[in-house]
């Protein structure tokens, strides 16, 4: 194997190991213990979750895209023929 391939394999292994370590450290098992002052609110229903994380981003995207298109409505200049 060439030196470049060895570097790429080492880089990929390092990224994979780092990612696995971060996932293990942030696993839900560490979230079982409540901290002082932790006061979680009521959970969201399925409809509220879909509205907040699906419908709202789509609506915001459409509003922003519409504003961009309205702002871009400049008179078209005729291109010279020939």
C-alpha positions in Angstrom: 0.0 0.0 0.0 1.1 3.5 -0.7 1.8 6.1 1.9 -1.3 8.1 0.9 -3.5 5.1 1.3 -2.1 4.4 4.8 -2.8 8.0 5.8 -6.4 7.8 4.6 -6.9 4.5 6.4 -5.4 6.0 9.6 -7.6 9.1 9.2 -10.8 7.1 8.7 -10.0 4.9 11.7 -9.4 7.9 13.9 -12.7 9.6 12.8 -14.6 6.3 13.4 -13.0 5.7 16.8 -13.7 9.4 17.8 -17.3 9.2 16.7 -17.9 5.9 18.5 -16.4 7.4 21.7 -18.6 10.5 21.5 -21.7 8.3 20.9 -20.9 6.1 23.9 -20.3 9.2 26.1 -23.6 10.7 25.1 -25.6 7.6 25.4 -29.0 7.8 27.1 -27.7 5.8 30.1 -26.1 9.0 31.4 -29.4 10.8 31.2 -31.2 8.6 33.8 -29.9 10.7 36.7 -31.8 13.9 37.3 -29.7 17.0 38.0 -30.6 19.5 40.7 -33.1 22.0 39.4 -34.0 19.7 36.4 -37.7 20.2 35.8 -38.7 18.7 32.4 -42.0 19.9 31.0 -44.8 17.8 29.5 -44.0 15.9 26.3 -45.2 16.8 22.9 -47.9 14.9 21.1 -47.3 13.4 17.7 -49.2 16.2 16.0 -47.2 18.8 17.9 -43.9 17.1 17.1 -44.7 16.8 13.4 -45.9 20.4 13.2 -42.8 21.7 15.0 -40.1 19.6 13.2 -41.7 18.9 9.8 -44.4 21.4 8.9 -42.8 24.6 10.4 -39.5 24.2 8.5 -41.3 23.5 5.3 -43.5 26.6 5.7 -40.4 28.7 6.6 -38.6 27.5 3.5 -41.5 28.3 1.3 -41.9 31.8 2.8 -38.2 32.6 2.4 -38.2 31.2 -1.2 -41.3 33.2 -2.0 -39.7 36.4 -0.6 -36.6 35.8 -2.7 -38.6 35.2 -5.8 -40.7 38.4 -5.2 -37.5 40.4 -4.6 -36.0 39.0 -7.9 -38.9 40.2 -10.1 -36.9 42.7 -12.1 -37.9 43.7 -15.6 -36.3 41.4 -18.1 -34.1 43.2 -20.7 -34.5 42.1 -24.3 -31.4 40.4 -25.6 -30.2 41.8 -29.0 -30.7 39.3 -31.8 -28.0 38.4 -34.2 
